[in-house]
Amino acid sequence: MAVPKRRKSKSKSRMRWAHEAIGVPNLRPCPKCGAYTMPHRVCAECGHYKNVLVIEKKVKISD
Ligand SMILES: [Zn+2]
């Protein structure tokens, strides 16, 4: 198995880490309720996908 000949310098490691930040998630407003959701996912707020109700939200019954 190939083994690195030299240890990477602090500078080289830091130069790599400078490009490994987690980006901002791609969010789009839901066409039904306007809440921001990830594309190609069911909206967590209203349960719609492509304007079709996929998951019905639980409704709290207060007494
Ligand atoms: Zn929605």
N, CA, C, O and the ligand as a Tripos MOL2 file, in Angstrom:
@<TRIPOS>MOLECULE
protein
  253   251    64     0     0
PROTEIN
NO_CHARGES

@<TRIPOS>ATOM
      1 N           0.8430   -1.1940    0.0000 N.3       1 MET1
      2 CA          0.0000    0.0000    0.0000 C.3       1 MET1
      3 C           0.8750    1.2400    0.0000 C.2       1 MET1
      4 O           1.8900    1.2910    0.6950 O.2       1 MET1
      5 N           0.4920    2.2170   -0.7620 N.am      2 ALA2
      6 CA          1.2580    3.4670   -0.8380 C.3       2 ALA2
      7 C           1.1470    4.2390    0.4750 C.2       2 ALA2
      8 O           0.0590    4.3730    1.0350 O.2       2 ALA2
      9 N           2.2580    4.7320    0.9500 N.am      3 VAL3
     10 CA          2.3070    5.4860    2.1990 C.3       3 VAL3
     11 C           2.8670    6.8700    1.8890 C.2       3 VAL3
     12 O           3.8370    6.9800    1.1390 O.2       3 VAL3
     13 N           2.2780    7.9340    2.4500 N.am      4 PRO4
     14 CA          2.8010    9.2810    2.1770 C.3       4 PRO4
     15 C           4.2440    9.4090    2.6590 C.2       4 PRO4
     16 O           4.5930    8.9540    3.7480 O.2       4 PRO4
     17 N           5.0650   10.0290    1.8380 N.am      5 LYS5
     18 CA          6.4830   10.1540    2.1660 C.3       5 LYS5
     19 C           6.7090   11.1940    3.2580 C.2       5 LYS5
     20 O           7.5460   11.0140    4.1430 O.2       5 LYS5
     21 N           5.9540   12.2790    3.1810 N.am      6 ARG6
     22 CA          6.1320   13.3570    4.1460 C.3       6 ARG6
     23 C           4.7870   13.7450    4.7710 C.2       6 ARG6
     24 O           3.7210   13.6180    4.1690 O.2       6 ARG6
     25 N           4.9030   14.2220    6.0020 N.am      7 ARG7
     26 CA          3.7210   14.7400    6.6650 C.3       7 ARG7
     27 C           3.3220   16.0520    5.9870 C.2       7 ARG7
     28 O           4.1760   16.8610    5.6240 O.2       7 ARG7
     29 N           1.9950   16.2500    5.8200 N.am      8 LYS8
     30 CA          1.5050   17.5020    5.2030 C.3       8 LYS8
     31 C           1.7500   18.6480    6.1680 C.2       8 LYS8
     32 O           1.5080   18.5170    7.3680 O.2       8 LYS8
     33 N           2.2250   19.7610    5.6530 N.am      9 SER9
     34 CA          2.4800   20.9250    6.5050 C.3       9 SER9
     35 C           1.1680   21.5230    6.9960 C.2       9 SER9
     36 O           0.1110   21.3080    6.4030 O.2       9 SER9
     37 N           1.2530   22.2800    8.0950 N.am     10 LYS10
     38 CA          0.0810   22.9730    8.6320 C.3      10 LYS10
     39 C          -0.5590   23.8200    7.5530 C.2      10 LYS10
     40 O          -1.7820   23.8670    7.4170 O.2      10 LYS10
     41 N           0.2860   24.4860    6.7900 N.am     11 SER11
     42 CA         -0.2020   25.3740    5.7290 C.3      11 SER11
     43 C          -1.0190   24.6070    4.6990 C.2      11 SER11
     44 O          -2.0940   25.0560    4.3000 O.2      11 SER11
     45 N          -0.5150   23.4450    4.2620 N.am     12 LYS12
     46 CA         -1.2150   22.6550    3.2360 C.3      12 LYS12
     47 C          -2.5490   22.1410    3.7680 C.2      12 LYS12
     48 O          -3.5580   22.1630    3.0640 O.2      12 LYS12
     49 N          -2.5450   21.6690    5.0430 N.am     13 SER13
     50 CA         -3.7970   21.1930    5.6370 C.3      13 SER13
     51 C          -4.8080   22.3210    5.7290 C.2      13 SER13
     52 O          -5.9820   22.1470    5.4030 O.2      13 SER13
     53 N          -4.3440   23.4720    6.1740 N.am     14 ARG14
     54 CA         -5.2420   24.6220    6.3370 C.3      14 ARG14
     55 C          -5.7570   25.1130    4.9930 C.2      14 ARG14
     56 O          -6.8930   25.5730    4.8840 O.2      14 ARG14
     57 N          -4.9080   25.0120    3.9620 N.am     15 MET15
     58 CA         -5.3470   25.4140    2.6160 C.3      15 MET15
     59 C          -6.4840   24.5040    2.1490 C.2      15 MET15
     60 O          -7.4250   24.9700    1.5060 O.2      15 MET15
     61 N          -6.4030   23.2040    2.4700 N.am     16 ARG16
     62 CA         -7.4770   22.2620    2.1090 C.3      16 ARG16
     63 C          -8.7420   22.5830    2.9130 C.2      16 ARG16
     64 O          -9.8340   22.6640    2.3510 O.2      16 ARG16
     65 N          -8.5890   22.7690    4.2540 N.am     17 TRP17
     66 CA         -9.7630   23.0230    5.1010 C.3      17 TRP17
     67 C         -10.4800   24.2990    4.6940 C.2      17 TRP17
     68 O         -11.6830   24.4380    4.9160 O.2      17 TRP17
     69 N          -9.7600   25.2140    4.1090 N.am     18 ALA18
     70 CA        -10.3820   26.4740    3.6940 C.3      18 ALA18
     71 C         -11.4790   26.2400    2.6670 C.2      18 ALA18
     72 O         -12.3440   27.0980    2.4880 O.2      18 ALA18
     73 N         -11.4610   25.0880    1.9840 N.am     19 HIS19
     74 CA        -12.4460   24.8010    0.9450 C.3      19 HIS19
     75 C         -13.4460   23.7360    1.3700 C.2      19 HIS19
     76 O         -14.2190   23.2580    0.5390 O.2      19 HIS19
     77 N         -13.4500   23.3490    2.6560 N.am     20 GLU20
     78 CA        -14.3300   22.2600    3.1020 C.3      20 GLU20
     79 C         -15.4820   22.7430    3.9610 C.2      20 GLU20
     80 O         -16.0270   21.9770    4.7550 O.2      20 GLU20
     81 N         -15.8560   23.9920    3.8140 N.am     21 ALA21
     82 CA        -16.9800   24.5170    4.5840 C.3      21 ALA21
     83 C         -18.2830   23.9360    4.0530 C.2      21 ALA21
     84 O         -18.4040   23.6550    2.8610 O.2      21 ALA21
     85 N         -19.2630   23.7540    4.9460 N.am     22 ILE22
     86 CA        -20.5860   23.2630    4.5430 C.3      22 ILE22
     87 C         -21.3600   24.4450    3.9780 C.2      22 ILE22
     88 O         -21.4550   25.5010    4.6030 O.2      22 ILE22
     89 N         -21.9060   24.2510    2.7960 N.am     23 GLY23
     90 CA        -22.6190   25.3250    2.1230 C.3      23 GLY23
     91 C         -24.0190   25.5290    2.6550 C.2      23 GLY23
     92 O         -24.5180   24.7350    3.4530 O.2      23 GLY23
     93 N         -24.6320   26.5730    2.2180 N.am     24 VAL24
     94 CA        -26.0120   26.8780    2.6040 C.3      24 VAL24
     95 C         -26.9310   25.9070    1.8630 C.2      24 VAL24
     96 O         -26.7680   25.7300    0.6560 O.2      24 VAL24
     97 N         -27.9030   25.2630    2.5490 N.am     25 PRO25
     98 CA        -28.7780   24.3260    1.8440 C.3      25 PRO25
     99 C         -29.6440   25.0240    0.8020 C.2      25 PRO25
    100 O         -30.0530   26.1730    0.9700 O.2      25 PRO25
    101 N         -29.9100   24.2960   -0.2790 N.am     26 ASN26
    102 CA        -30.7120   24.8290   -1.3720 C.3      26 ASN26
    103 C         -32.1810   24.7680   -0.9640 C.2      26 ASN26
    104 O         -32.7640   23.6850   -0.9180 O.2      26 ASN26
    105 N         -32.7800   25.9080   -0.6690 N.am     27 LEU27
    106 CA        -34.1620   25.9470   -0.2040 C.3      27 LEU27
    107 C         -35.0240   26.7210   -1.1910 C.2      27 LEU27
    108 O         -34.6080   27.7420   -1.7380 O.2      27 LEU27
    109 N         -36.2380   26.2130   -1.4080 N.am     28 ARG28
    110 CA        -37.1970   26.8650   -2.2990 C.3      28 ARG28
    111 C         -38.5180   27.0150   -1.5510 C.2      28 ARG28
    112 O         -38.8810   26.1310   -0.7750 O.2      28 ARG28
    113 N         -39.2450   28.1100   -1.7630 N.am     29 PRO29
    114 CA        -40.5380   28.2400   -1.0820 C.3      29 PRO29
    115 C         -41.5530   27.2430   -1.6180 C.2      29 PRO29
    116 O         -41.6300   27.0000   -2.8220 O.2      29 PRO29
    117 N         -42.3320   26.6690   -0.7030 N.am     30 CYS30
    118 CA        -43.3810   25.7120   -1.0780 C.3      30 CYS30
    119 C         -44.4650   26.4560   -1.8590 C.2      30 CYS30
    120 O         -44.9080   27.5170   -1.4190 O.2      30 CYS30
    121 N         -44.9020   25.9300   -3.0020 N.am     31 PRO31
    122 CA        -45.9410   26.6450   -3.7630 C.3      31 PRO31
    123 C         -47.2870   26.6860   -3.0480 C.2      31 PRO31
    124 O         -48.1380   27.5150   -3.3710 O.2      31 PRO31
    125 N         -47.4830   25.7930   -2.0780 N.am     32 LYS32
    126 CA        -48.7750   25.7210   -1.3750 C.3      32 LYS32
    127 C         -48.8140   26.6700   -0.1800 C.2      32 LYS32
    128 O         -49.7510   27.4540   -0.0320 O.2      32 LYS32
    129 N         -47.7880   26.5910    0.6720 N.am     33 CYS33
    130 CA        -47.8470   27.3820    1.9040 C.3      33 CYS33
    131 C         -46.7380   28.4230    2.0020 C.2      33 CYS33
    132 O         -46.8070   29.3060    2.8560 O.2      33 CYS33
    133 N         -45.7140   28.3440    1.1460 N.am     34 GLY34
    134 CA        -44.6660   29.3570    1.1580 C.3      34 GLY34
    135 C         -43.5210   29.0720    2.1000 C.2      34 GLY34
    136 O         -42.5580   29.8380    2.1380 O.2      34 GLY34
    137 N         -43.5910   27.9860    2.8700 N.am     35 ALA35
    138 CA        -42.5030   27.6300    3.7750 C.3      35 ALA35
    139 C         -41.3160   27.1330    2.9550 C.2      35 ALA35
    140 O         -41.4930   26.4820    1.9250 O.2      35 ALA35
    141 N         -40.1080   27.4430    3.4170 N.am     36 TYR36
    142 CA        -38.9140   27.0420    2.6710 C.3      36 TYR36
    143 C         -38.6290   25.5600    2.8830 C.2      36 TYR36
    144 O         -38.5060   25.1030    4.0190 O.2      36 TYR36
    145 N         -38.5250   24.8150    1.7920 N.am     37 THR37
    146 CA        -38.2590   23.3800    1.8350 C.3      37 THR37
    147 C         -37.2010   23.0330    0.8020 C.2      37 THR37
    148 O         -36.9470   23.7990   -0.1280 O.2      37 THR37
    149 N         -36.5810   21.8600    0.9790 N.am     38 MET38
    150 CA        -35.5960   21.3980    0.0100 C.3      38 MET38
    151 C         -36.3240   20.9090   -1.2290 C.2      38 MET38
    152 O         -37.3920   20.3080   -1.1070 O.2      38 MET38
    153 N         -35.7820   21.1450   -2.4210 N.am     39 PRO39
    154 CA        -36.4420   20.6850   -3.6390 C.3      39 PRO39
    155 C         -36.5110   19.1530   -3.7020 C.2      39 PRO39
    156 O         -35.6410   18.4660   -3.1660 O.2      39 PRO39
    157 N         -37.5360   18.6310   -4.3510 N.am     40 HIS40
    158 CA        -37.7880   17.1860   -4.5080 C.3      40 HIS40
    159 C         -38.0910   16.4980   -3.1800 C.2      40 HIS40
    160 O         -37.8920   15.2910   -3.0380 O.2      40 HIS40
    161 N         -38.5790   17.2820   -2.2000 N.am     41 ARG41
    162 CA        -38.9670   16.7160   -0.9080 C.3      41 ARG41
    163 C         -40.3870   17.1880   -0.5920 C.2      41 ARG41
    164 O         -40.8160   18.2520   -1.0390 O.2      41 ARG41
    165 N         -41.1050   16.3780    0.1860 N.am     42 VAL42
    166 CA        -42.4340   16.7700    0.6340 C.3      42 VAL42
    167 C         -42.2790   17.9140    1.6300 C.2      42 VAL42
    168 O         -41.3930   17.8940    2.4840 O.2      42 VAL42
    169 N         -43.1470   18.9050    1.5090 N.am     43 CYS43
    170 CA        -43.0950   20.0450    2.4230 C.3      43 CYS43
    171 C         -43.4230   19.5740    3.8370 C.2      43 CYS43
    172 O         -44.4300   18.9000    4.0540 O.2      43 CYS43
    173 N         -42.5760   19.9280    4.7930 N.am     44 ALA44
    174 CA        -42.7770   19.4960    6.1830 C.3      44 ALA44
    175 C         -43.9030   20.2750    6.8470 C.2      44 ALA44
    176 O         -44.4830   19.8070    7.8260 O.2      44 ALA44
    177 N         -44.2190   21.4600    6.3270 N.am     45 GLU45
    178 CA        -45.2420   22.2990    6.9480 C.3      45 GLU45
    179 C         -46.6490   21.8460    6.5760 C.2      45 GLU45
    180 O         -47.4970   21.6820    7.4540 O.2      45 GLU45
    181 N         -46.9110   21.6400    5.2770 N.am     46 CYS46
    182 CA        -48.2790   21.3280    4.8330 C.3      46 CYS46
    183 C         -48.4110   19.9300    4.2480 C.2      46 CYS46
    184 O         -49.5320   19.4940    3.9870 O.2      46 CYS46
    185 N         -47.3160   19.2090    4.0320 N.am     47 GLY47
    186 CA        -47.3930   17.8390    3.5270 C.3      47 GLY47
    187 C         -47.7020   17.7350    2.0530 C.2      47 GLY47
    188 O         -48.1480   16.6840    1.5910 O.2      47 GLY47
    189 N         -47.4750   18.8070    1.2960 N.am     48 HIS48
    190 CA        -47.7610   18.7750   -0.1350 C.3      48 HIS48
    191 C         -46.4830   18.5360   -0.9220 C.2      48 HIS48
    192 O         -45.3890   18.9130   -0.5010 O.2      48 HIS48
    193 N         -46.6490   17.9040   -2.0710 N.am     49 TYR49
    194 CA        -45.5510   17.7590   -3.0260 C.3      49 TYR49
    195 C         -46.1230   17.9950   -4.4040 C.2      49 TYR49
    196 O         -47.0570   17.3040   -4.8090 O.2      49 TYR49
    197 N         -45.5830   18.9600   -5.1380 N.am     50 LYS50
    198 CA        -46.0870   19.3630   -6.4580 C.3      50 LYS50
    199 C         -47.5870   19.6750   -6.3940 C.2      50 LYS50
    200 O         -48.3650   19.2390   -7.2420 O.2      50 LYS50
    201 N         -47.9670   20.4370   -5.3720 N.am     51 ASN51
    202 CA        -49.3560   20.8570   -5.1570 C.3      51 ASN51
    203 C         -50.3170   19.6990   -4.9020 C.2      51 ASN51
    204 O         -51.5310   19.8820   -4.9900 O.2      51 ASN51
    205 N         -49.8030   18.5160   -4.5880 N.am     52 VAL52
    206 CA        -50.6520   17.3580   -4.2860 C.3      52 VAL52
    207 C         -50.4240   16.9980   -2.8240 C.2      52 VAL52
    208 O         -49.2800   16.9100   -2.3780 O.2      52 VAL52
    209 N         -51.5130   16.7880   -2.0680 N.am     53 LEU53
    210 CA        -51.3970   16.4140   -0.6660 C.3      53 LEU53
    211 C         -50.8820   14.9850   -0.5640 C.2      53 LEU53
    212 O         -51.5470   14.0510   -1.0120 O.2      53 LEU53
    213 N         -49.7110   14.8110    0.0180 N.am     54 VAL54
    214 CA        -49.0820   13.4920    0.1200 C.3      54 VAL54
    215 C         -49.2120   12.9610    1.5430 C.2      54 VAL54
    216 O         -49.5710   11.8030    1.7520 O.2      54 VAL54
    217 N         -48.9140   13.8260    2.5260 N.am     55 ILE55
    218 CA        -48.9790   13.4300    3.9290 C.3      55 ILE55
    219 C         -49.9280   14.3980    4.6320 C.2      55 ILE55
    220 O         -49.7670   15.6140    4.5340 O.2      55 ILE55
    221 N         -50.9040   13.8600    5.3310 N.am     56 GLU56
    222 CA        -51.8130   14.7220    6.0890 C.3      56 GLU56
    223 C         -51.1850   15.0180    7.4350 C.2      56 GLU56
    224 O         -50.6710   14.1240    8.1070 O.2      56 GLU56
    225 N         -51.2330   16.2870    7.8210 N.am     57 LYS57
    226 CA        -50.6490   16.6870    9.0960 C.3      57 LYS57
    227 C         -51.5560   16.2860   10.2390 C.2      57 LYS57
    228 O         -52.7810   16.3050   10.1190 O.2      57 LYS57
    229 N         -50.9200   15.9140   11.3750 N.am     58 LYS58
    230 CA        -51.6880   15.5920   12.5670 C.3      58 LYS58
    231 C         -52.3110   16.8700   13.1080 C.2      58 LYS58
    232 O         -51.6700   17.9200   13.1460 O.2      58 LYS58
    233 N         -53.5570   16.7680   13.5230 N.am     59 VAL59
    234 CA        -54.2610   17.9100   14.0860 C.3      59 VAL59
    235 C         -54.4520   17.6630   15.5780 C.2      59 VAL59
    236 O         -55.0010   16.6400   15.9870 O.2      59 VAL59
    237 N         -53.9930   18.6110   16.3780 N.am     60 LYS60
    238 CA        -54.1330   18.4700   17.8240 C.3      60 LYS60
    239 C         -55.5790   18.7090   18.2260 C.2      60 LYS60
    240 O         -56.1890   19.7000   17.8240 O.2      60 LYS60
    241 N         -56.1270   17.7910   19.0270 N.am     61 ILE61
    242 CA        -57.4960   17.9480   19.5160 C.3      61 ILE61
    243 C         -57.4130   18.4380   20.9570 C.2      61 ILE61
    244 O         -56.9480   17.7160   21.8390 O.2      61 ILE61
    245 N         -57.8600   19.6560   21.1870 N.am     62 SER62
    246 CA        -57.8190   20.2130   22.5330 C.3      62 SER62
    247 C         -59.1650   19.9850   23.2200 C.2      62 SER62
    248 O         -60.2220   20.0570   22.5940 O.2      62 SER62
    249 N         -59.0970   19.7080   24.5180 N.am     63 ASP63
    250 CA        -60.3490   19.4780   25.2520 C.3      63 ASP63
    251 C         -60.5730   20.5370   26.3280 C.2      63 ASP63
    252 O         -61.5780   20.4930   27.0380 O.2      63 ASP63
    253 ZN        -45.9730   23.6640    2.1500 Zn       64 ZN64
@<TRIPOS>BOND
     1     1     2 1
     2     2     3 1
     3     3     4 2
     4     3     5 am
     5     5     6 1
     6     6     7 1
     7     7     8 2
     8     7     9 am
     9     9    10 1
    10    10    11 1
    11    11    12 2
    12    11    13 am
    13    13    14 1
    14    14    15 1
    15    15    16 2
    16    15    17 am
    17    17    18 1
    18    18    19 1
    19    19    20 2
    20    19    21 am
    21    21    22 1
    22    22    23 1
    23    23    24 2
    24    23    25 am
    25    25    26 1
    26    26    27 1
    27    27    28 2
    28    27    29 am
    29    29    30 1
    30    30    31 1
    31    31    32 2
    32    31    33 am
    33    33    34 1
    34    34    35 1
    35    35    36 2
    36    35    37 am
    37    37    38 1
    38    38    39 1
    39    39    40 2
    40    39    41 am
    41    41    42 1
    42    42    43 1
    43    43    44 2
    44    43    45 am
    45    45    46 1
    46    46    47 1
    47    47    48 2
    48    47    49 am
    49    49    50 1
    50    50    51 1
    51    51    52 2
    52    51    53 am
    53    53    54 1
    54    54    55 1
    55    55    56 2
    56    55    57 am
    57    57    58 1
    58    58    59 1
    59    59    60 2
    60    59    61 am
    61    61    62 1
    62    62    63 1
    63    63    64 2
    64    63    65 am
    65    65    66 1
    66    66    67 1
    67    67    68 2
    68    67    69 am
    69    69    70 1
    70    70    71 1
    71    71    72 2
    72    71    73 am
    73    73    74 1
    74    74    75 1
    75    75    76 2
    76    75    77 am
    77    77    78 1
    78    78    79 1
    79    79    80 2
    80    79    81 am
    81    81    82 1
    82    82    83 1
    83    83    84 2
    84    83    85 am
    85    85    86 1
    86    86    87 1
    87    87    88 2
    88    87    89 am
    89    89    90 1
    90    90    91 1
    91    91    92 2
    92    91    93 am
    93    93    94 1
    94    94    95 1
    95    95    96 2
    96    95    97 am
    97    97    98 1
    98    98    99 1
    99    99   100 2
   100    99   101 am
   101   101   102 1
   102   102   103 1
   103   103   104 2
   104   103   105 am
   105   105   106 1
   106   106   107 1
   107   107   108 2
   108   107   109 am
   109   109   110 1
   110   110   111 1
   111   111   112 2
   112   111   113 am
   113   113   114 1
   114   114   115 1
   115   115   116 2
   116   115   117 am
   117   117   118 1
   118   118   119 1
   119   119   120 2
   120   119   121 am
   121   121   122 1
   122   122   123 1
   123   123   124 2
   124   123   125 am
   125   125   126 1
   126   126   127 1
   127   127   128 2
   128   127   129 am
   129   129   130 1
   130   130   131 1
   131   131   132 2
   132   131   133 am
   133   133   134 1
   134   134   135 1
   135   135   136 2
   136   135   137 am
   137   137   138 1
   138   138   139 1
   139   139   140 2
   140   139   141 am
   141   141   142 1
   142   142   143 1
   143   143   144 2
   144   143   145 am
   145   145   146 1
   146   146   147 1
   147   147   148 2
   148   147   149 am
   149   149   150 1
   150   150   151 1
   151   151   152 2
   152   151   153 am
   153   153   154 1
   154   154   155 1
   155   155   156 2
   156   155   157 am
   157   157   158 1
   158   158   159 1
   159   159   160 2
   160   159   161 am
   161   161   162 1
   162   162   163 1
   163   163   164 2
   164   163   165 am
   165   165   166 1
   166   166   167 1
   167   167   168 2
   168   167   169 am
   169   169   170 1
   170   170   171 1
   171   171   172 2
   172   171   173 am
   173   173   174 1
   174   174   175 1
   175   175   176 2
   176   175   177 am
   177   177   178 1
   178   178   179 1
   179   179   180 2
   180   179   181 am
   181   181   182 1
   182   182   183 1
   183   183   184 2
   184   183   185 am
   185   185   186 1
   186   186   187 1
   187   187   188 2
   188   187   189 am
   189   189   190 1
   190   190   191 1
   191   191   192 2
   192   191   193 am
   193   193   194 1
   194   194   195 1
   195   195   196 2
   196   195   197 am
   197   197   198 1
   198   198   199 1
   199   199   200 2
   200   199   201 am
   201   201   202 1
   202   202   203 1
   203   203   204 2
   204   203   205 am
   205   205   206 1
   206   206   207 1
   207   207   208 2
   208   207   209 am
   209   209   210 1
   210   210   211 1
   211   211   212 2
   212   211   213 am
   213   213   214 1
   214   214   215 1
   215   215   216 2
   216   215   217 am
   217   217   218 1
   218   218   219 1
   219   219   220 2
   220   219   221 am
   221   221   222 1
   222   222   223 1
   223   223   224 2
   224   223   225 am
   225   225   226 1
   226   226   227 1
   227   227   228 2
   228   227   229 am
   229   229   230 1
   230   230   231 1
   231   231   232 2
   232   231   233 am
   233   233   234 1
   234   234   235 1
   235   235   236 2
   236   235   237 am
   237   237   238 1
   238   238   239 1
   239   239   240 2
   240   239   241 am
   241   241   242 1
   242   242   243 1
   243   243   244 2
   244   243   245 am
   245   245   246 1
   246   246   247 1
   247   247   248 2
   248   247   249 am
   249   249   250 1
   250   250   251 1
   251   251   252 2
@<TRIPOS>SUBSTRUCTURE
     1 MET1         2 RESIDUE 1 A MET
     2 ALA2         6 RESIDUE 1 A ALA
     3 VAL3        10 RESIDUE 1 A VAL
     4 PRO4        14 RESIDUE 1 A PRO
     5 LYS5        18 RESIDUE 1 A LYS
     6 ARG6        22 RESIDUE 1 A ARG
     7 ARG7        26 RESIDUE 1 A ARG
     8 LYS8        30 RESIDUE 1 A LYS
     9 SER9        34 RESIDUE 1 A SER
    10 LYS10       38 RESIDUE 1 A LYS
    11 SER11       42 RESIDUE 1 A SER
    12 LYS12       46 RESIDUE 1 A LYS
    13 SER13       50 RESIDUE 1 A SER
    14 ARG14       54 RESIDUE 1 A ARG
    15 MET15       58 RESIDUE 1 A MET
    16 ARG16       62 RESIDUE 1 A ARG
    17 TRP17       66 RESIDUE 1 A TRP
    18 ALA18       70 RESIDUE 1 A ALA
    19 HIS19       74 RESIDUE 1 A HIS
    20 GLU20       78 RESIDUE 1 A GLU
    21 ALA21       82 RESIDUE 1 A ALA
    22 ILE22       86 RESIDUE 1 A ILE
    23 GLY23       90 RESIDUE 1 A GLY
    24 VAL24       94 RESIDUE 1 A VAL
    25 PRO25       98 RESIDUE 1 A PRO
    26 ASN26      102 RESIDUE 1 A ASN
    27 LEU27      106 RESIDUE 1 A LEU
    28 ARG28      110 RESIDUE 1 A ARG
    29 PRO29      114 RESIDUE 1 A PRO
    30 CYS30      118 RESIDUE 1 A CYS
    31 PRO31      122 RESIDUE 1 A PRO
    32 LYS32      126 RESIDUE 1 A LYS
    33 CYS33      130 RESIDUE 1 A CYS
    34 GLY34      134 RESIDUE 1 A GLY
    35 ALA35      138 RESIDUE 1 A ALA
    36 TYR36      142 RESIDUE 1 A TYR
    37 THR37      146 RESIDUE 1 A THR
    38 MET38      150 RESIDUE 1 A MET
    39 PRO39      154 RESIDUE 1 A PRO
    40 HIS40      158 RESIDUE 1 A HIS
    41 ARG41      162 RESIDUE 1 A ARG
    42 VAL42      166 RESIDUE 1 A VAL
    43 CYS43      170 RESIDUE 1 A CYS
    44 ALA44      174 RESIDUE 1 A ALA
    45 GLU45      178 RESIDUE 1 A GLU
    46 CYS46      182 RESIDUE 1 A CYS
    47 GLY47      186 RESIDUE 1 A GLY
    48 HIS48      190 RESIDUE 1 A HIS
    49 TYR49      194 RESIDUE 1 A TYR
    50 LYS50      198 RESIDUE 1 A LYS
    51 ASN51      202 RESIDUE 1 A ASN
    52 VAL52      206 RESIDUE 1 A VAL
    53 LEU53      210 RESIDUE 1 A LEU
    54 VAL54      214 RESIDUE 1 A VAL
    55 ILE55      218 RESIDUE 1 A ILE
    56 GLU56      222 RESIDUE 1 A GLU
    57 LYS57      226 RESIDUE 1 A LYS
    58 LYS58      230 RESIDUE 1 A LYS
    59 VAL59      234 RESIDUE 1 A VAL
    60 LYS60      238 RESIDUE 1 A LYS
    61 ILE61      242 RESIDUE 1 A ILE
    62 SER62      246 RESIDUE 1 A SER
    63 ASP63      250 RESIDUE 1 A ASP
    64 ZN64       253 GROUP 0 **** ****
